[in-house]
Amino acid sequence: MILIGLLWVLNPDENDFSAYVSERLQAKIGLTESSTIDNKTLLNGIERFSKGINGTIGNSNDYFLFSIHDLKLGKTKYRYLGIAKTFIPLDENNPE
């Protein structure tokens, strides 16, 4: 019963997914907070992009103890399982 309660409380929401996408994009590009002014502008753009993914290029479905998050970039679709504030790629071709 405690495990069910923990999974419910730690079920990631759309904001958690947006933050995850932002972190992954920054890591792929190699940006950090101590980057140059141009890179800080890019960081701000990534953060704005990731906050706007829900409902436009992204979709989230909540299943009480876990959630499924879909992201469509161009013709490529990505699907993630959100559980315990962690995101797990469900497709083989998904980037981590």
N, C-alpha and C positions, 0 to 999 in steps of 0.2 A: 504494500500500500504506500509506503514511503517512496519507493522508486517511481510509482505512478505520479505521485505529487511532485517529485523533483522534475520529471519529464514535462509535466504540465507547466510548471513555473519556468523552466528553462527552454520551452518551445520558442525558437526564434521567430520573430515577426518580420514584416517588410523592411522596417528600419535596420534590423540586424543584417538582413540580406543586402541592403544598399551599402552598409558599412563594409561587409565582406567583399562585395564587388569592387568598391573603392580601394580597399587594401590590396586585393589581387592585381588590379590594374597598376597601382603604384609600384608594387613589387616587380611586375613584369617589365615595366619601363625603367625601374631602378631609381625612382625618385625618393627623396627623403625630405624632412622638414628643413634641414640645413642646406638645401639646394639653392642654386642661384635664383635671381629674381624671375627669370624666364621660366625656370622649373616650378617656382612657387605659383606662377600664373597657371601653369599646366596642372599642378596639384589642385588648385581651386576649381578648375574646369572639370577635372575628374570627380571631385566631390559633388559638384552640382549635377553632373551627368548621372552619377550613381543614385542621388536622391530622387531623380526624376524617372527612374526606370520602372517603377511600379505603376501599372496601368497603361504605359505607353509601349515599352518593349519588354516589359517583365510582367509576370503574373504570379501571385502566391495563393496557395490553397492551404488552409489550416485544418488539421485533422486532430486537434486537441492535444495529443502527445508528441506530434511531429508535424512538419509542414513540407510541402513540395513547392519549389520555386523554379519557374521557367523563365528563360531569358532568350530573346531572339535578336541576334545581331546579323543584319543582312539576311542571308538565306540559311544561316547556321543557327540551330536551336540548342540550347543547353538546359539541362534539368538537374536540380540539386535537391537532396534530402536535407532538411533542416531538423536537427535533433540535438537537444542539450546544448544550445547556443553554438553548434558546430554545423558546417555545411559539407556534405559529401556528394561529389559528382556522381550522377547515376548513369551517365552515358560514357562509353569507353573513350570517345573522342573529346570529352570535356577537359579543358585545362584545369589544373588543380586550383 
